[in-house]
Amino acid sequence: MEIFKYTKEFGKHITQFDSDFTMTRIGRLEKTTHVGCMYLEKNGNIGNHQAITPQLLLIISGQGYVKGKENAFTEVSTGHAIFWDKGEWHETKTVNGMTALVIESEDLSSSLLSHLS
């Protein structure tokens, strides 16, 4: 498991097309990609299981705990991006609730996210 931040300070200011915003690049993927949004209520959890493909979990709101091959929970919150390798056992839980975007693709690798550390 690797944890990155995708907050504004890692972004690039965009002005093309008369724009004015900051964007943090997450990655560029060419293979089949699954993207979903997970809503964990109070005391919610995603049980311990193996990642079918490399997986990236982006915390959109709230706070929780994640673990991977280290087998110890680490606290995460809004702005954290958690990467798990294919086949890695992992688990996510929250006390007060959390919303997260999940991206799963064979194209994902932690090297794509090195700019976020």
C-alpha positions in Angstrom: 0.0 0.0 0.0 1.2 3.5 -0.8 -0.5 6.7 0.2 -0.3 9.9 -1.8 -2.0 13.4 -1.6 -3.9 14.9 -4.5 -4.7 18.2 -2.9 -4.4 21.6 -4.6 -0.7 22.1 -3.8 0.1 19.2 -6.1 -1.9 20.7 -8.9 -1.2 22.9 -11.9 -2.9 26.2 -12.6 -4.8 26.1 -15.9 -5.5 29.2 -17.9 -6.1 27.8 -21.4 -9.5 28.6 -23.0 -9.9 31.6 -20.7 -10.0 29.2 -17.7 -8.9 29.9 -14.1 -8.6 26.7 -12.0 -6.2 24.3 -10.5 -6.1 20.6 -11.5 -4.2 17.7 -9.9 -3.4 15.0 -12.5 -4.2 11.6 -11.2 -3.1 9.5 -14.2 -3.5 8.6 -17.9 -4.9 5.1 -18.6 -5.3 3.3 -21.9 -6.6 -0.1 -20.8 -10.1 -0.9 -19.6 -10.7 1.1 -16.5 -13.5 0.8 -13.8 -14.3 4.0 -11.9 -16.8 4.1 -9.1 -17.9 6.1 -6.1 -18.3 4.5 -2.7 -20.3 5.9 0.2 -19.4 4.5 3.6 -21.9 5.5 6.3 -21.0 5.7 10.1 -19.0 2.5 11.1 -18.9 1.5 7.4 -16.3 -0.8 6.0 -15.0 -2.5 2.8 -14.0 -5.9 4.0 -10.5 -7.4 3.7 -10.1 -8.8 0.2 -7.5 -9.1 -2.6 -7.3 -6.4 -5.3 -8.3 -7.9 -8.6 -6.4 -5.3 -10.5 -4.2 -2.4 -9.3 -6.5 0.0 -7.4 -6.5 3.6 -6.4 -8.9 4.9 -3.7 -9.3 8.7 -3.6 -10.8 10.1 -0.4 -13.3 12.8 -1.5 -14.8 13.5 2.0 -14.6 12.2 5.5 -12.0 10.2 7.3 -11.2 6.6 7.8 -8.5 3.9 8.0 -6.9 1.7 5.4 -4.5 -1.2 5.5 -2.7 -3.3 2.9 0.2 -5.8 3.0 1.6 -4.0 6.0 -1.5 -5.4 7.9 -1.7 -2.2 10.1 -4.4 0.5 9.7 -3.3 4.0 8.7 -5.5 7.0 9.1 -6.6 8.8 5.9 -8.8 11.7 5.1 -10.0 14.1 2.3 -7.2 14.5 -0.3 -5.4 11.2 0.3 -5.0 8.7 -2.6 -4.3 5.1 -1.6 -2.7 2.7 -4.1 -2.9 -1.1 -3.8 -1.1 -3.5 -6.1 -2.9 -6.3 -7.9 -3.4 -9.3 -5.5 -2.7 -7.2 -2.4 -5.0 -7.9 0.5 -6.6 -4.6 1.8 -9.3 -3.2 3.9 -11.0 0.2 4.5 -13.1 1.3 7.4 -14.6 4.5 8.9 -16.1 5.6 12.2 -17.9 8.8 11.1 -18.4 8.2 7.3 -16.4 8.6 4.2 -16.9 9.1 0.4 -14.3 7.8 -2.0 -13.7 7.4 -5.7 -12.2 4.1 -6.8 -10.2 3.6 -10.0 -9.3 0.0 -11.0 -7.1 -0.7 -14.1 -4.2 -2.9 -15.2 -2.6 0.5 -16.3 -2.4 1.8 -12.8 1.0 1.8 -11.1 2.3 3.8 -8.1 5.0 5.3 -10.5 2.2 7.2 -12.2 1.5 8.9 -8.8 5.0 9.7 -7.8 4.4 13.4 -8.6 1.9 13.4 -5.7 4.3 12.5 -2.9 
